[in-house]
Amino acid sequence: MYPILFRIWNFPVNTYGVFLALAFLGAIFVTVKLGVRDGLPRERLYDLCLWLLLSSLVGSKLLMLFTEPEYRQNPRLLFSLDFLRSGGVFYGGLIGAIIAGYVLMRRWKLPWWKTADACAPGIALGNVLGRQGCFSAGCCWGKPTNLPWGVRFTALGHEVTGVPIDTKLHPTQLYESFAMLIVFFFLLWLHKKKKFSGQVILAYALIYATVRFLIEFVRDDPRGDLFGLTSLTGLSTSQMIGIVVGIAALITLIIRWRRANALTGAAAANPVRV
């Protein structure tokens, strides 16, 4: 609701940018703390987090090329100030981070699943803070509603993002922020109790895909059309990607869970005798 936090002379400090910076810092802090607890090298974790940050920013922008027709029709907009200021697409950032993370973990010989588990709660915390930034800026708004918690955005928010101001809207940004706050604490608990490596990051992927899929039904901001599939299916880009991510996470989770149970059973059946 406050797109501009303050000004330094004529330079505006955007609330969204501040929350985004806090999201990255919070994610790095939690990831390094959990990773060191798991025996991962602190210095490599900081290096990894830096590259994941950069790759997520690039990925979030690149996916806009496939969802926003104006960027495909006029590539020069890629170098515009508006493009650089835009938040991008979260799933694009996640995919970019996964690709970069896989390459770097192999290069630095970091265990993929254990490292990914350390990252999962931090990503959820990033969702919490990032969506607070969205709410402050007025982007990613919801459909009109008469519910008591409907919000009416300010004229300044309309000037910055185009959010409607003539009616109360679903605070979809807060829906996701509060939901992911619960998920964040759940993942911290799961990290302590996990039965196999990969359980935490796969749980995050499955839960986030479900939460995002449901919230998308009450979002009303323009989000582009991925290769015309949105018009064809009636689902948003994030919903379609979420279906793929959620199914893949569920299948992998079941496979790894069964494998862990089989190893536990084998160890119980053949105890080591000294």
Summary of the structure (lengths in Angstrom):
residues: 274
radius of gyration: 20.4
end to end distance: 66.6
largest distance: 76.4
contacts: 870
relative contact order: 0.11
helix: 71%
strand: 5%
